[in-house]
Amino acid sequence: MAGNRKYLWAVVVFLAIPVILVAGGAIFAAIDPEKLAGRMNYARNFQLLQMARGAAMTAMFAAVVLAWFVACALLIRSKSRPWHWLPLSLLGPFGFAILASLRDQSPQPSDLYESFVRRLNIWLRALYEAVIFVAALNLAWEMMLVKREATIYLQSIMTGVSREQIIAEQNASSGMWAFSELSEVMYFFVLLYLLRPICVNIVGAAFGRRAPISSG
């Protein structure tokens, strides 16, 4: 599966989501109506720039939603599954976890990960997926914490502001930061599910493993 082009494209599209967010945020920040203060036709131009800002934000969110559904669709097709699985993408990261856990209907003979999951009976598979789910959530949380500390450290170096002051500013807008960090946890959670078969196959290939896949 990890060598499946559709699967690799699903990874690429998903990785593009933060790029879209950063680019959209940069465009939004660049369109600053206040820069027109004191100029002719300020009121009219202010409204036009406000509309442009709103359009930029709408386009950014639309692009993110589109990228999400495209990534889910590619994941489904990479497993040769029918389109009726696509509504699970509406459940967000947890729906994606279900899609990522589906067995590949047309596995490649060299797919070590698919070979591994096919050897598990239904109870072992359920236990395995439950353990992976909990581990992925916890690891995603830890990844967010590492990213938070790295961001604070870099911001402190670039601005000369103390770490304590940056944290105090974040606490002043705790609601916004909590939502942002929760979104990061969910992003890392999905990313871990996407990378799971890739990592297994890379490690297996490094150790020269071969695992023919049975049809069962």
C-alpha positions in Angstrom: 0.0 0.0 0.0 2.8 2.4 0.9 4.1 2.0 -2.6 0.7 2.7 -4.1 0.7 6.0 -6.0 -2.7 7.0 -4.9 -1.7 6.4 -1.3 1.5 8.5 -1.7 -0.6 11.3 -3.3 -2.9 11.1 -0.3 0.1 11.8 1.9 1.2 14.7 -0.3 -2.2 16.3 -0.4 -2.6 16.0 3.4 0.9 17.6 3.9 -0.3 20.5 1.7 -2.9 21.5 4.3 -0.6 23.5 6.6 1.0 25.0 3.5 -2.4 26.3 2.4 -3.1 27.6 5.9 0.2 29.5 6.1 -0.2 30.9 2.6 -3.8 32.0 3.3 -2.8 33.6 6.6 0.0 35.5 4.9 -2.4 36.8 2.2 -4.9 37.8 4.9 -2.2 39.7 6.9 -1.0 41.4 3.7 -4.4 42.8 2.9 -4.5 45.4 5.7 -7.2 48.1 5.2 -5.7 50.3 7.8 -2.8 51.0 5.5 -5.2 53.2 3.5 -5.8 55.6 6.4 -5.7 59.2 5.3 -5.9 58.5 1.6 -8.5 59.5 -0.9 -11.7 57.3 -1.1 -10.6 55.7 2.2 -14.1 54.5 3.1 -14.8 52.8 -0.3 -11.3 51.3 -0.5 -11.5 50.1 3.1 -14.7 48.2 2.3 -13.1 46.7 -0.9 -10.1 45.5 1.1 -12.3 44.0 3.8 -14.2 42.1 1.1 -10.9 40.9 -0.4 -9.8 39.8 3.1 -13.0 37.9 3.6 -12.7 36.3 0.1 -9.1 35.2 0.9 -10.2 33.6 4.2 -13.1 31.8 2.4 -10.8 30.6 -0.3 -8.3 29.3 2.2 -10.9 27.3 4.2 -12.5 26.0 1.0 -9.0 24.8 -0.2 -8.4 23.1 3.1 -11.7 21.3 3.0 -11.1 20.3 -0.6 -7.7 19.0 0.3 -9.1 17.0 3.2 -11.7 15.3 1.0 -9.2 14.7 -1.8 -6.8 13.0 0.7 -9.6 10.8 2.0 -10.8 9.9 -1.5 -7.2 9.0 -2.5 -6.9 6.9 0.6 -10.1 5.0 -0.2 -9.1 4.4 -3.8 -5.6 3.3 -2.8 -7.3 0.5 -1.0 -9.6 -0.3 -3.9 -12.6 0.5 -1.8 -15.9 1.8 -3.1 -16.9 5.5 -2.8 -19.6 4.7 -0.1 -16.8 4.9 2.4 -16.2 8.6 1.7 -18.9 9.9 4.1 -16.6 8.7 7.0 -14.4 11.7 6.1 -17.1 13.9 7.6 -16.1 12.5 11.0 -12.8 14.2 10.8 -9.6 12.6 12.1 -11.5 9.7 13.7 -13.3 8.9 10.4 -9.9 9.0 8.8 -8.5 6.5 11.3 -11.3 4.1 10.3 -10.5 4.6 6.6 -6.7 4.1 7.2 -7.5 0.9 9.1 -9.4 -0.7 6.2 -7.8 -3.7 4.6 -6.4 -3.2 1.1 -8.5 -5.1 -1.5 -5.7 -5.2 -4.0 -2.5 -5.3 -2.0 0.9 -5.4 -3.6 2.9 -8.6 -3.0 5.7 -6.7 -1.3 3.4 -4.8 1.1 4.8 -5.9 4.5 2.2 -3.9 6.5 -0.7 -5.4 4.7 0.8 -8.9 5.2 1.1 -8.2 8.9 -2.5 -7.1 9.5 -3.9 -10.0 7.4 -2.2 -12.5 9.7 -4.2 -11.1 12.7 -7.5 -12.7 13.6 -10.5 -10.4 14.3 -9.8 -10.1 18.0 -6.1 -9.4 17.7 -6.9 -6.9 14.9 -9.4 -5.1 17.1 -6.9 -5.0 20.0 -4.1 -3.8 17.7 -6.2 -1.0 16.3 -7.3 0.1 19.8 -3.7 0.2 21.0 -2.6 2.1 17.8 -5.5 4.6 18.3 -4.5 5.4 21.9 -0.8 5.5 21.1 -1.4 7.8 18.1 -3.5 10.2 20.2 -0.8 10.4 23.0 2.1 10.7 20.5 0.2 13.4 18.6 -0.2 15.3 21.9 3.5 15.0 22.6 4.3 16.2 19.1 2.1 19.3 19.7 4.0 20.0 22.9 7.4 19.7 21.2 6.1 22.0 18.4 4.8 24.5 21.0 8.2 24.6 22.8 10.1 24.9 19.6 7.9 27.8 18.4 8.2 29.6 21.7 12.0 29.2 21.6 12.3 30.5 18.1 10.0 33.4 18.7 12.0 34.3 21.8 15.2 34.3 19.8 13.8 36.3 16.9 12.0 38.9 18.9 14.1 39.1 22.0 11.0 38.6 24.2 11.4 36.3 27.2 9.8 32.9 27.2 7.7 33.8 30.2 6.3 36.9 28.4 5.4 34.9 25.3 3.6 32.3 27.4 1.7 35.1 29.3 0.6 36.5 25.9 -0.7 33.1 24.9 -2.5 32.7 28.2 -4.3 36.0 27.6 -5.9 34.5 24.5 -6.1 30.9 25.8 -9.3 30.1 23.9 -7.7 30.7 20.5 -4.5 28.9 21.5 -6.4 25.9 22.8 -8.3 25.6 19.5 -5.1 25.9 17.5 -3.3 23.3 19.6 -6.2 20.9 19.4 -6.2 21.3 15.6 -2.4 20.5 15.7 -3.0 17.3 17.7 -5.6 16.2 15.3 -3.3 16.9 12.3 -0.5 14.9 13.9 -2.9 12.1 14.7 -3.9 11.7 11.1 -0.3 12.1 9.9 0.7 9.2 12.2 -2.0 7.0 10.7 -0.8 7.9 7.2 2.8 7.2 8.0 2.1 3.9 9.7 2.3 1.5 6.7 5.0 3.6 5.1 7.3 3.3 8.2 6.6 -0.5 8.5 7.5 -1.1 4.9 10.6 1.1 5.0 11.8 -0.7 8.2 11.0 -4.1 6.7 12.8 -3.3 3.5 15.8 -2.1 5.5 16.0 -5.5 7.2 15.5 -7.3 3.9 12.1 -8.7 4.9 9.8 -10.2 2.3 6.2 -11.0 3.1 4.0 -12.5 0.4 0.3 -11.6 1.0 -2.3 -14.3 1.2 -5.6 -13.8 -0.4 -7.5 -14.4 2.8 
